[in-house]
Amino acid sequence: MNCQECGIRPATLHFTKIVNGQKTEYRLCDVCAREKGELISGPNNAFSIHNLLSGLLSYDPLSAGNKAVERPIRCESCGLTYAQFSQSGRFGCSDCYKAFETRLEPLFKRVHGNTEHGGKIPKRAGATISKKRRLQELKQLLARKIEREEFEEAAQIRDRIRELEQQMDRS
């Protein structure tokens, strides 16, 4: 397939942009991509996922507009600070996820739209996974109903949870 911009050279790069739910796909050659500013890799302009993450971390919604001086967040295990992490885009150890959790949650929501993975369910284990997800949803709904003091509806949900748990025990 030829480049959609020049129509001469073969398209070597495929971009998909999603803006406000509108999906646009581009197939460009290296030359046109550089001219349009779409090319982000090359010998003089190396790019890695760590650079991308570092760029995303440069906006910190928790400290934006906050002029108070605060103690830097630091991982107790490896000593990495959140500032160092946001510069490099790399964690120092597996405990950094927990140490920086308050800052990562808004980032994940901004990037992914959610903080929990809701991917595809494999066919073999699909029934069990679907039941577990449904059980988790019902437990969250039950907690909300109790919090709002909607006890009659909460009792119905509790009964559905028990039924589902019994089904899972028999499986």
SULCOR-V105332 format. One record per pair of residues at least 4 apart in sequence whose C-alpha atoms are under 8 Angstrom apart, sorted by sequence separation. I is the first residue (numbers start at 1). J is the second residue. If there is no record, write none. Layout:
I & J
I & J
This chain:
3 & 7
18 & 22
19 & 23
28 & 32
29 & 33
30 & 34
31 & 35
32 & 36
33 & 37
34 & 38
41 & 45
42 & 46
47 & 51
48 & 52
49 & 53
50 & 54
51 & 55
52 & 56
53 & 57
54 & 58
55 & 59
60 & 64
62 & 66
63 & 67
75 & 79
80 & 84
81 & 85
82 & 86
83 & 87
84 & 88
85 & 89
86 & 90
92 & 96
95 & 99
96 & 100
97 & 101
100 & 104
101 & 105
102 & 106
103 & 107
104 & 108
105 & 109
106 & 110
107 & 111
108 & 112
109 & 113
110 & 114
121 & 125
122 & 126
123 & 127
125 & 129
126 & 130
127 & 131
128 & 132
129 & 133
130 & 134
131 & 135
132 & 136
133 & 137
134 & 138
135 & 139
136 & 140
137 & 141
138 & 142
139 & 143
140 & 144
141 & 145
142 & 146
143 & 147
144 & 148
145 & 149
146 & 150
150 & 154
151 & 155
152 & 156
153 & 157
154 & 158
155 & 159
156 & 160
157 & 161
158 & 162
159 & 163
160 & 164
161 & 165
162 & 166
163 & 167
164 & 168
165 & 169
166 & 170
167 & 171
2 & 7
3 & 8
17 & 22
18 & 23
28 & 33
33 & 38
34 & 39
40 & 45
41 & 46
42 & 47
47 & 52
59 & 64
74 & 79
75 & 80
80 & 85
85 & 90
91 & 96
108 & 113
109 & 114
121 & 126
145 & 150
146 & 151
2 & 8
3 & 9
17 & 23
18 & 24
33 & 39
40 & 46
41 & 47
74 & 80
75 & 81
85 & 91
91 & 97
108 & 114
109 & 115
145 & 151
2 & 9
3 & 10
4 & 11
16 & 23
17 & 24
40 & 47
74 & 81
85 & 92
97 & 104
108 & 115
2 & 10
3 & 11
16 & 24
17 & 25
73 & 81
74 & 82
121 & 129
145 & 153
146 & 154
1 & 10
2 & 11
3 & 12
16 & 25
30 & 39
72 & 81
73 & 82
121 & 130
145 & 154
1 & 11
15 & 25
16 & 26
72 & 82
105 & 115
14 & 25
15 & 26
72 & 83
80 & 91
14 & 26
15 & 27
80 & 92
142 & 154
13 & 26
14 & 27
13 & 27
14 & 28
78 & 92
12 & 27
13 & 28
78 & 93
142 & 157
11 & 27
12 & 28
13 & 29
77 & 93
80 & 96
141 & 157
142 & 158
11 & 28
12 & 29
13 & 30
10 & 28
11 & 29
12 & 30
77 & 95
78 & 96
82 & 100
10 & 29
11 & 30
76 & 95
77 & 96
138 & 157
139 & 158
9 & 29
13 & 33
75 & 95
75 & 96
4 & 26
138 & 160
139 & 161
4 & 27
5 & 28
76 & 99
138 & 161
3 & 27
4 & 28
75 & 99
2 & 27
3 & 28
74 & 99
75 & 100
2 & 28
3 & 29
6 & 32
73 & 99
74 & 100
135 & 161
2 & 29
5 & 32
73 & 100
58 & 86
3 & 32
57 & 86
58 & 87
135 & 164
57 & 87
135 & 165
54 & 85
55 & 86
54 & 86
57 & 89
53 & 86
54 & 87
131 & 164
54 & 88
54 & 89
53 & 89
51 & 88
52 & 89
131 & 168
50 & 88
51 & 89
50 & 89
50 & 90
128 & 168
62 & 103
60 & 103
61 & 106
57 & 107
56 & 107
